[in-house]
Amino acid sequence: MSHRKHIRIFHPRKLWLVISIFALTIGIAVGERQLQAKINPAQTGIKISQNFQASFFNYFITAKQGIVRFNYPVSYLQAKDINPLQEPLKSGLKQICFWEDSTDEPIYEAEISEVKIPEHILPGEEFRVEVYVKNTSNRIWYSSSSGCENRTVVNLGTEKTRDRASVFYQNKKNSGWLGNNRVEMVEDAVAPQWTATFAFSTIAPTQDNIYMEYFGLVAEHQAWIPDFEIAIPIRIGNITADDEYKLRFIKNKSLDTRSLTGDKSINVSLSTQTMNLQFGDEVVYALPVSSGAAKTPTPVGSFEILNKQELRVGGASPHYRMPKWQGFTKWGHGLHALPYTGNNTGGVFWSEALSHIGTPVSHGCIRMLPEDAALVYEFGEIGTSINVVR
């Protein structure tokens, strides 16, 4: 009886499997060496301080018609989300007081990562708001309760108007509020390129309303971080379409929609080259314009919007295209975005310089930046009052 010797065949797929396992092992080893070499105690401490933050943000922006949209993610807080204001004290973080900061000239910059807020807030209900901000400056940010002296303390501060008392201030332990115009950073310290958390809890007012709250970042006793603004719409109770409509124009100061009870009006000052959008006496948005040149002045007086067109094309050569047109005189004066002319292929041949805004150079119309013209077009209706003063 013969015995056959079994021959083991090494399949190519198994070869790839072995190579993959070997590469993974080498990769992990190299990665560990790199981590050990590059992560200093400061970074380790920050990592511990941020272990409750989401690694990947939910870049969800509601698509409901009429909801205010922002250029940063706004998402809804869930009941299961960890409350950063109730985080336990983190051991070993006080070494942050000995971290070395940059000796270069201070540069204060920041980027908004995400804003979180409950989707539904009832009148009188307790709720919280969370704001995540990336530190893009060249300084380590410290919280006011870090226990470190002579360090850069960064807080969330009320804006529009700066240092105003917020209606949502709550004088309560672990509310996140340091005072009626400051919200404390949650982490003890946040190094450049890391993300800081600012959170506050509060009690909702008892009236159905939308509150537009504006905040900025302030390096205490140093400077307010420039070109940084957070607009947080806080919807309380049953919200109407009129509330949502008014909310879109609240850009000049922190306001609530139910306080805007007066008639709409558009008011233009030729001397300052500015336009105000108003509900009654309340200015909700101020913007720069370009009115008529000395030889072709914009008429002064009280008018109203007579007609509206998404795009008006001038009858005479060179047939200016005037987007977001709102005519207010029988002689052809109107409000519109910066004009342009087209070419034979339907493209843009010439467009008015953005730098002309703020200077009276038009043929009598009132010109605006494209994004401003779109907002004013939405604000204006046939019959809306326009007042032009010198």
C-alpha positions in Angstrom: 0.0 0.0 0.0 1.6 3.2 -1.1 1.5 6.5 0.8 1.1 9.8 -0.9 3.0 12.7 0.4 0.7 15.8 0.7 2.3 18.8 -1.0 1.4 22.2 0.6 0.8 24.8 -2.0 1.4 28.5 -1.0 -1.5 30.4 -2.6 -0.7 33.9 -3.9 -3.6 35.3 -1.8 -1.9 34.0 1.3 1.3 35.8 0.3 -0.6 39.1 0.2 -2.1 38.3 3.5 1.4 37.8 5.1 2.8 40.9 3.5 -0.2 42.9 4.7 0.2 41.7 8.3 3.9 42.4 8.2 3.4 45.9 6.9 0.7 46.6 9.5 3.1 45.4 12.3 5.9 47.6 11.0 3.5 50.6 10.6 2.3 50.3 14.2 5.8 50.1 15.5 7.0 53.1 13.5 3.9 55.0 14.5 4.5 54.3 18.2 8.1 55.6 17.9 6.9 58.7 16.1 4.2 59.4 18.7 6.8 58.9 21.5 9.2 61.3 19.8 6.7 64.0 18.9 4.1 64.2 21.6 5.2 66.2 24.6 3.5 66.4 28.0 1.6 69.5 26.9 0.0 67.8 23.9 -0.8 64.7 26.1 -2.5 66.9 28.7 -4.5 68.6 26.0 -5.5 65.2 24.6 -6.8 64.2 28.0 -8.7 67.4 28.4 -10.5 66.9 25.1 -11.4 63.2 25.4 -15.1 64.0 25.6 -15.2 66.0 22.3 -16.5 64.4 19.1 -13.7 63.4 16.8 -15.7 63.9 13.7 -18.3 66.7 13.6 -21.8 66.2 12.3 -21.8 68.7 9.4 -25.5 69.0 9.4 -27.2 72.2 8.5 -31.0 72.2 8.5 -32.5 72.5 5.0 -35.9 73.8 6.1 -36.9 76.7 4.0 -36.4 80.0 5.7 -34.0 78.8 8.3 -30.9 81.0 8.7 -27.8 79.3 7.3 -24.2 79.9 8.4 -20.8 79.2 6.9 -20.1 76.8 9.8 -21.9 73.6 10.9 -24.9 74.0 13.2 -26.2 70.7 14.6 -28.7 69.6 17.2 -27.8 68.4 20.7 -29.0 64.9 21.6 -30.1 63.7 25.0 -27.3 61.1 25.0 -24.6 63.8 24.3 -22.1 64.2 27.1 -22.5 67.5 29.0 -19.0 69.2 29.0 -20.1 71.3 32.0 -20.4 68.2 34.1 -17.0 66.7 33.1 -15.0 65.4 36.2 -11.8 67.2 37.1 -8.9 65.8 35.1 -5.8 64.7 36.9 -2.4 65.7 36.0 -3.4 68.8 34.0 -1.9 71.4 36.3 1.5 70.8 34.6 0.0 73.1 31.9 1.1 76.1 34.0 4.7 75.2 33.1 4.2 74.7 29.4 6.4 77.0 27.3 4.5 79.4 25.0 5.6 81.1 21.9 7.9 84.1 22.3 6.9 85.5 18.9 4.7 88.5 18.5 1.2 87.3 19.5 -1.2 86.4 16.7 -4.8 85.9 17.8 -6.9 83.9 15.3 -9.6 81.3 15.6 -12.0 79.2 13.4 -15.5 78.1 14.3 -15.7 74.3 14.1 -19.3 73.7 15.2 -22.2 75.0 17.2 -24.6 72.6 19.0 -28.0 73.5 20.3 -31.2 71.6 21.1 -33.7 71.3 18.2 -36.7 72.0 20.4 -36.6 74.3 23.4 -39.8 74.9 25.5 -40.5 78.2 27.3 -39.0 77.9 30.8 -37.0 74.8 30.0 -33.3 74.4 31.0 -31.0 73.9 28.0 -27.4 74.3 27.0 -25.4 75.6 24.0 -22.0 74.3 22.9 -19.5 76.1 20.7 -16.4 74.4 19.4 -13.5 76.7 18.2 -10.2 75.8 16.7 -7.2 77.7 18.1 -5.4 78.9 15.0 -3.3 81.5 16.9 0.3 81.1 18.1 -0.6 81.2 21.7 -1.9 78.5 24.2 -5.3 79.4 25.4 -6.0 79.0 29.1 -9.3 79.0 31.0 -9.9 81.4 33.8 -10.1 78.6 36.3 -6.9 76.8 35.1 -5.0 78.1 38.2 -2.2 79.4 36.0 -0.9 83.0 36.3 0.3 85.4 33.6 -1.2 83.3 30.9 -3.5 84.1 27.9 -7.0 83.6 29.2 -9.6 83.2 26.4 -13.3 83.5 26.9 -16.4 83.7 24.8 -17.7 87.3 25.1 -21.0 88.9 24.1 -21.0 91.0 20.9 -23.4 93.3 19.1 -23.2 95.3 21.3 -19.8 94.3 22.7 -19.9 93.3 26.4 -23.7 93.6 26.5 -25.6 91.6 29.2 -26.9 88.5 27.7 -30.6 87.6 28.3 -29.4 84.0 28.8 -27.0 84.7 31.6 -27.5 82.4 34.6 -25.8 83.0 37.9 -25.4 79.4 38.8 -22.5 77.0 39.5 -21.4 74.9 36.5 -23.5 77.0 34.2 -20.4 78.0 32.1 -21.1 81.7 32.8 -18.4 83.9 34.4 -20.6 86.9 34.3 -23.4 88.3 32.2 -21.1 88.8 29.2 -18.5 86.0 29.5 -18.6 82.2 28.9 -15.6 80.2 30.2 -13.6 77.8 28.2 -14.2 74.2 29.4 -10.6 72.9 28.9 -7.9 74.1 31.3 -5.6 74.7 28.2 -5.9 74.4 24.5 -2.7 74.6 22.3 -2.6 76.0 18.8 -4.4 73.7 16.2 -6.5 72.1 19.0 -10.2 72.7 19.5 -11.6 74.5 22.5 -15.1 74.0 24.0 -17.2 76.9 25.2 -20.6 75.8 26.7 -23.3 77.5 28.8 -26.6 76.3 30.3 -29.5 78.6 30.9 -33.3 78.8 31.4 -35.4 79.7 28.4 -37.5 82.8 28.6 -41.2 82.2 28.9 -42.3 83.7 25.6 -42.3 82.0 22.2 -39.5 83.8 20.4 -36.3 83.6 18.4 -33.3 85.2 20.0 -30.3 86.0 17.8 -27.2 86.0 20.1 -23.8 87.2 18.9 -20.6 86.2 20.5 -16.9 86.8 19.9 -13.6 85.6 21.4 -11.6 87.7 23.7 -8.0 87.2 25.0 -8.6 88.9 28.3 -6.4 92.0 28.9 -5.0 91.5 25.4 -7.4 91.8 22.5 -10.7 90.7 21.0 -9.8 88.2 18.3 -10.4 90.0 14.9 -12.7 88.8 12.2 -14.4 86.3 14.4 -18.1 86.2 15.1 -20.6 83.5 16.1 -24.3 84.1 15.5 -26.5 81.7 17.4 -30.2 81.7 16.8 -32.1 80.3 19.8 -35.6 79.2 19.0 -38.0 79.1 22.0 -41.5 77.4 21.8 -43.8 77.8 18.8 -42.0 79.7 16.0 -44.0 81.3 13.2 -43.0 82.0 9.6 -42.9 85.7 10.5 -40.3 85.0 13.2 -38.1 83.1 10.7 -38.5 85.9 8.2 -37.4 88.6 10.6 -34.5 86.5 11.9 -32.8 86.6 8.4 -32.2 90.4 8.8 -30.9 90.6 12.4 -27.3 91.2 11.6 -26.6 94.5 13.3 -27.1 93.6 17.0 -28.4 90.8 19.3 -32.2 91.0 19.2 -35.3 88.8 19.4 -37.9 88.6 16.6 -41.0 89.4 18.7 -39.5 92.8 19.6 -39.5 93.9 15.9 -43.1 95.2 15.7 -42.7 98.3 13.5 -43.2 98.7 9.8 -40.3 97.9 7.5 -38.3 100.7 5.9 -35.0 101.2 3.9 -33.1 104.3 4.9 -30.1 105.7 2.9 -27.6 108.4 4.0 -25.7 109.9 1.0 -23.2 111.6 3.3 -22.1 108.4 4.9 -22.9 106.1 1.9 -24.8 103.7 4.1 -28.1 102.0 4.1 -30.1 100.8 7.2 -32.8 98.1 7.1 -35.3 98.9 9.9 -38.4 97.5 11.6 -39.8 100.7 13.1 -37.0 102.5 14.8 -34.9 99.4 15.2 -32.0 99.0 12.8 -31.4 95.4 12.1 -28.7 95.7 9.4 -26.4 98.5 8.2 -24.5 98.1 5.0 -22.3 100.3 2.7 -23.6 101.5 -0.7 -22.6 103.5 -3.7 -25.0 106.3 -4.7 -25.0 108.7 -7.6 -22.0 110.7 -8.7 -22.0 114.5 -8.5 -23.2 114.8 -12.2 -25.8 112.1 -11.8 -27.0 112.4 -8.2 -29.4 110.1 -6.4 -32.7 111.9 -5.6 -33.3 112.9 -2.0 -36.7 112.3 -0.4 -39.3 109.7 0.6 -40.1 107.0 -1.9 -41.4 103.4 -2.0 -40.5 100.3 -4.0 -42.5 100.4 -7.3 -41.2 97.3 -9.1 -38.8 94.4 -8.6 -36.8 92.2 -11.0 -34.2 89.5 -10.4 -32.2 91.0 -13.2 -32.9 94.3 -15.0 -31.1 95.0 -18.3 -30.7 98.6 -19.3 -32.3 99.7 -22.5 -29.5 101.9 -23.7 -26.0 100.8 -24.7 -23.9 99.2 -23.1 -27.0 97.5 -21.6 -26.0 97.2 -18.0 -27.1 94.1 -16.1 -28.4 95.1 -12.7 -29.1 92.1 -10.4 -31.7 92.2 -7.6 -33.3 95.4 -9.0 -35.9 97.3 -6.9 -37.1 100.5 -8.6 -38.2 103.4 -6.5 -38.7 106.4 -8.9 -40.6 106.8 -12.2 -37.3 108.1 -13.7 -35.6 104.8 -13.4 -33.7 105.0 -10.1 -33.4 101.7 -8.2 -31.6 99.6 -5.6 -29.4 96.9 -7.1 -26.2 94.8 -6.9 -23.0 96.0 -8.6 -23.8 96.1 -12.4 -22.0 94.3 -15.2 -22.1 94.0 -19.0 -22.3 90.8 -21.0 -20.4 89.7 -24.1 -21.6 88.0 -27.2 -21.3 84.5 -25.7 -23.4 85.3 -22.7 -20.5 85.7 -20.3 -19.4 88.8 -18.2 -17.4 91.4 -20.2 -17.1 94.0 -17.5 -18.2 94.3 -13.8 -18.2 97.2 -11.4 -15.3 97.2 -9.0 -16.1 96.1 -5.5 -13.9 99.0 -4.3 -16.5 101.5 -5.6 -18.8 100.6 -2.7 -18.7 103.5 -0.2 -18.0 106.0 -3.0 -20.7 107.9 -5.0 -20.0 106.9 -8.6 -23.3 105.5 -10.0 -25.6 107.1 -12.5 -28.2 107.8 -9.8 -29.0 104.3 -8.6 -28.0 102.9 -5.2 -25.5 100.0 -5.7 -24.7 97.3 -3.2 -22.4 94.3 -2.8 -24.0 91.2 -4.3 -24.6 89.5 -0.9 -26.1 92.7 0.5 -28.3 93.2 -2.5 -29.7 89.7 -2.2 -30.7 90.4 1.4 -32.2 93.8 0.7 -34.1 92.3 -2.2 -35.6 89.8 0.2 -36.4 92.6 2.7 -38.1 94.9 0.2 -41.6 94.5 -1.0 -43.7 96.5 -3.4 -44.7 99.5 -1.3 -41.8 99.3 1.2 -40.8 102.8 2.3 -37.4 104.1 1.1 -36.0 107.3 2.6 -33.0 109.0 1.1 -31.3 111.8 3.0 -28.1 113.9 2.3 
